[in-house]
């Protein structure tokens, strides 16, 4: 998510777990799973756009993410995480109001997937912060 009044929802991004833990094991995105390319390759974790989601599930995730973002009063940018169960139901896990925005990480990659290049993403985030600072300065 990027924005405040005009909220932009980036591509729904997914992490598919590979072979860690075996069948039925609880899986979570550890530091290795998020930032360890060698680990990801060894266990078969894959992240990327959730292009195979049914349109209604994709839309539900985006609508729910917007509602969560606004309910929590988030501003600028954030990542809203869900867990999708086998029947296609998305469950909200957490809101990350300060996700890593390095060029190689999921947030920037999702923005690039949606046509917003890395310099454009940084510019948009900075512009939102500057406009918020100016609005705050005129109030106080």
C-alpha positions in Angstrom: 0.0 0.0 0.0 1.2 3.5 -0.8 -0.6 6.7 -0.1 -3.0 8.4 2.3 -6.1 9.9 0.6 -5.5 8.4 -2.8 -4.4 5.0 -1.6 -2.6 2.8 -4.1 -2.8 -1.0 -3.6 0.2 -2.8 -5.0 0.1 -6.2 -6.6 -0.9 -9.0 -4.2 2.4 -10.8 -3.6 2.8 -14.3 -2.3 5.4 -16.5 -0.6 5.0 -20.2 -1.4 6.9 -22.4 1.0 9.0 -25.2 -0.2 10.1 -28.3 1.6 10.9 -27.1 5.1 9.2 -29.0 7.9 7.4 -31.6 5.7 3.8 -32.1 5.2 1.5 -30.5 7.7 4.3 -28.5 9.3 3.6 -24.9 10.4 5.5 -22.6 8.2 6.5 -19.0 8.7 8.6 -16.5 6.9 11.8 -16.5 9.0 14.8 -14.2 8.3 16.3 -16.9 6.1 13.1 -17.3 4.2 12.9 -13.6 3.6 16.5 -12.7 3.0 18.5 -15.8 2.3 18.7 -16.6 -1.5 20.7 -19.7 -0.9 18.2 -20.9 1.7 15.2 -20.1 -0.5 16.8 -22.1 -3.4 17.6 -25.1 -1.2 14.1 -25.4 0.3 12.2 -24.2 -2.7 10.6 -21.1 -1.3 9.3 -18.8 -4.1 7.8 -15.3 -3.9 6.2 -13.3 -6.6 2.9 -12.0 -7.9 -0.2 -14.0 -6.9 -1.4 -14.2 -10.5 -3.1 -17.5 -10.0 -5.6 -16.3 -7.4 -9.3 -16.2 -8.3 -10.4 -12.7 -9.1 -12.8 -12.6 -6.2 -10.1 -13.6 -3.7 -7.6 -11.1 -5.2 -10.2 -8.3 -4.9 -11.2 -9.4 -1.4 -7.5 -9.2 -0.3 -7.1 -5.7 -1.8 -10.4 -4.3 -0.3 -9.6 -5.8 3.1 -6.0 -4.4 3.0 -7.4 -0.9 2.3 -9.8 -1.2 5.1 -7.1 -2.3 7.6 -4.7 0.4 6.4 -7.3 3.1 6.9 -8.6 1.6 10.2 -5.1 1.6 11.7 -4.5 5.2 10.5 -1.5 4.2 8.4 0.1 6.8 6.2 2.8 6.8 3.5 3.4 3.1 2.9 2.8 -0.2 4.5 2.5 -3.9 3.9 -0.6 -5.8 5.0 0.1 -9.6 5.4 -2.4 -12.3 5.1 -2.4 -16.1 5.3 -4.4 -17.8 2.6 -5.9 -21.2 3.6 -6.7 -24.0 1.3 -10.3 -23.0 0.7 -9.1 -19.5 -0.5 -10.0 -17.6 2.7 -7.5 -14.9 3.5 -6.8 -14.3 7.2 -5.2 -11.0 8.3 -1.9 -11.7 10.1 -0.3 -8.3 10.6 0.2 -4.8 9.3 3.8 -3.7 8.8 3.9 0.1 8.7 7.6 0.2 7.8 8.3 -2.7 5.5 11.8 -3.0 4.0 11.9 -1.0 0.8 15.3 -2.1 -0.5 15.2 -2.5 -4.3 15.5 -6.3 -4.1 12.8 -6.8 -1.5 9.1 -7.7 -2.0 7.7 -4.2 -1.5 9.8 -2.6 -4.3 9.4 -5.7 -6.5 5.6 -5.5 -6.2 5.7 -1.8 -7.0 7.9 -2.5 -10.1 5.5 -5.3 -11.1 2.7 -2.6 -11.1 4.8 -0.3 -13.2 6.2 1.9 -10.5 10.0 1.8 -10.8 12.3 2.1 -7.8 13.1 5.8 -8.1 9.4 6.5 -8.6 8.5 4.5 -5.5 11.0 6.3 -3.3 9.9 9.7 -4.8 6.3 8.9 -4.0 7.1 7.9 -0.4 9.2 11.0 0.1 6.5 13.2 -1.4 3.9 11.8 1.0 6.2 12.4 3.9 7.0 16.0 2.8 3.3 16.8 2.3 2.5 15.4 5.8 5.3 17.5 7.3 4.1 20.6 5.6 0.5 20.0 6.7 1.7 19.5 10.3 3.8 22.7 10.2 0.8 24.8 9.1 -1.4 23.4 11.9 1.1 23.8 14.8 
